[in-house]
Amino acid sequence: MKKPHLSLPVILALAVSCVASRAVAQASSQPADRTPPSYDMKPQSLLDLDDLHKKFVSLAQAIPADKYTWRPAPGVRSVSEVFLHVAGQNLRFASDLGTTPAPDFKSDGYEKSTTDKTKIIDQLNQSFDYAHAAIEKMANIDFRKPATKYGPDANAGDLVYLIVTHTHEHLGQSIAYARVNGIVPPWTAAQAQKQGQ
């Protein structure tokens, strides 16, 4: 009787399969990682949110009032609409963390509610203060509370993360809007001036 001959590809496949099976067995036998996280989301998110607050307000102040209706193309948010979108989402997300809804806030039509620079800056300030206060009131355990409106497995920590990342996204958009209109973000101008001294 002839011995079966195994080709090199078959031998390699068997070897890989054995190694993979052993790795899976070892991984399942290791205890779950119970070390506390090295990253505390609450203070970091507040620090980030406060920095975003300063940047948004300083950029809103730097953009001339007559540019608040500027938009890069038809159907795209204008400067004022981006700022009010950020303010509106801060108010909406923060109220979804379980805090008392912001008085007089109605999301329908909010982004187009005004093009008045002073009112928009006031709305930005109020919205960032509101979001900060909502997160500040949270205990660490609150970050685990379900937020299923945002997905079946979502929790309040995911929502805090969403507040920060959403705001970062629109800061980048607002910087681009400002740059196209010849406006240097104030923090960039201050840094350049500092380096020039």
N, C-alpha and C positions, 0 to 999 in steps of 0.2 A: 504494500500500500504506500502511495506517495504522500510525503509530508506536505501540508498546505504551505504555500509560499505567500508571505505577506510583503506587499510592496512598501517602499519607503513612505509614501503619503499615508497609507493605512497605519503604519507604525507611529508616525508623527501624530495622527489624529487620536490614536489610543493613548499616547503619552500625554497629550494636551488634556484629554478627557479625565485621565487619572489625576493630574495636577489640579484641575478645576474642581473635581469632586472633593479632593482633600482640602482645598482652600475653603469651599462652602462648609464642609464639616467643621473645620476649625473656627470659622467665623460664627457659626451658630452655637458653638460651645463656649464662646467668650461671654462674660457677663456684660450687661448693658452699661454704657457709660453713664455714671451718676455724678460726675464732677459738676460743680456749679458753673454756670456760664461766666466767661471772663469779660463779657460785654453786658453792660447794664443799659437797656434800651431807653428807659425813661429819661435819665439825665442827658444822654447823648442826643435823643430826639429833641429835647427842649433846647439844648445848645444849638443844634442845627436849625431849628425853627426860628430861634431868635436872630441868628445870623441872616437867614432868609428874609425875615421881617425887615431888618435894617437895609438890606440890599434892595428889596422891592420898593420900600418907601423912598430911599435915596434916588433910585432910578426914576420913579414916578415924579419926584420933585424936579429932576434934571430934564425931563422931557417937556418941551414947551406945550402949553395948553392947545395951541393950534395943530399939534401933531397927534392929539388924542383920537382923532377920527381917521388917522392914516391906517391903511391896511395894505399888505403886500399884493393882494389880488382880490378880485370880487369873490364873495362867499367865504373869505377867510376872516377870522376875528381881527378887529381893529385894536389899536393900543388900549383904548378904554375898555373894550370887551375882554381882552386878555386879563387886565388888572381886575375887572369885576368877576371874571370867571374864577380866578384864584381866590378872591375874597369869598365868593359864594360857596366854593368847594370847601374852604376852611370852615365856614359856618355849618355847612351840611355834614361834613365828616365828623366834626367835633360834636354836633348834636347826636350823631349816631353812636358816639362813645357813651351815651347815657346821661349827658349833661342837659340842663334845661335849654330848650331851643332858643336861639337868639331872638329877642323881641323884634317884631315887625319884619322879620326876614321872610320873603316869599321867593322861592327859587324861580318860578315862572316869570320870564322876562327880565330877570335881574341883570343879566349881562348887558342888556340894551337900555337899562333904566336911566342912565345919565352919561353924559360925556364931560361933565363938569370936573375939572382937575381937582379942585379942593374937596369936593364930595367923594371922589374916588379914592384919594389919599386917606381920607377919614375912614372910608369903608375898609381899605387895606389894613389900617391900624387896628380897627375894631375886630376884624376877622382874625388877625394874628394873635391879638390879646385873648380873644375868645378860645382859640385852639390851644394856646399855651395854658390857659386856666383849666381847660378840660383835661389835658394830659397831666398837669401838675397835681390835680386832685386824685389821680389814679394811684392805687397801691400796686405793687408788683404783681400781686395775684390777679388784679383786674385785667392784666394784659392777656389772660387766658380766657376771659369771658367770650362766649360765642358772639360772632357778628355775622350770622348766616345770611343776612341781606347781601353780603359781598361774596358768598360762596358757601357751600355746605360745610367746609372745614375751616372757614375764616374765623379769626378771633380779634379781639380788640387790639392786640399787638400788631396784627396785620394792618389794621385800619390806621394806627399811628404811623406805621411805616409808609402806608399809602399817602397820608397827609404830607409827609416830608418828601417822598419821591415825586409826587404830583407837583408840588411847589417848585422843586428843583427843575423839573421839565419845563415849566412855564417861565422860570427865571432865564433859562437859556434862550427861550423864544423871545422874551422881552429884551434881552441883551442884543439879540440879532436885530430886532425892530429898531432899537436905539441906534445901533451902529450904522444901519442902512440910512438912517436919518442924520448921520454925522454927529451923534452924541456918544461920547466916551463914558462908560459907566463910572460913577464918581469914585468908587473904591479903586478902580484901575488908574484913574487920573491921579488920585492921591498917592498911590504906590509909585507911579512914574515920577511924580514931583519929588517924592522922598528920595528916590534913587538918583535924581538929577542934582540933589543938593550936596 
